[in-house]
């Protein structure tokens, strides 16, 4: 009987490489390094169990969801702003 257990990898989908990627701007590179530093600091502070509780699907999934939410909020703000600007132009 084989027991299959899914291994929890909290830092999956996270680019921890300190080298700048080929198609990465310097600003994005610095932002990624700072983000990695804060994530690793949190992970080292709270430990694996608490990190797993906070991010059950891993930090990569949480960052992806956060980016999508920010994009959607920005789209909503732009949609509200656009009709006002069109009304002023008339």
Buried (B, 14 or more C-beta within 10 A) or exposed (E): EEEEEEEEEBBEEBBEEEEBEEEBEEEEBEEBBEBBEEBBEBBEEEEEEEBBEEBEBBBBEBBEEEEEEEEEEEEEEEEEEEEEEEEEEE
